[in-house]
Amino acid sequence: MTEVVNQLVAEGWTVDPDDLATISPYIRENIRRFGEWVLDTTPPEQTVTTRLDVALIN
């Protein structure tokens, strides 16, 4: 963006800094940079098995 603005100025165009502020590449008002996080804290309907019943081999 900097190169293009410099090129426009070199060609004689008038560039208003307030206009540049509205076309910033870091627009974050409507964009969620890290996605939308939704946490479901309700427990699962079934009990999760955490024990592994395997015979040890010596």
Secondary structure, DSSP 8 states (H G I E B T S, - for coil): -HHHHHHHHHTT----HHHHHHT-S---SS--TT-------S--SS------------
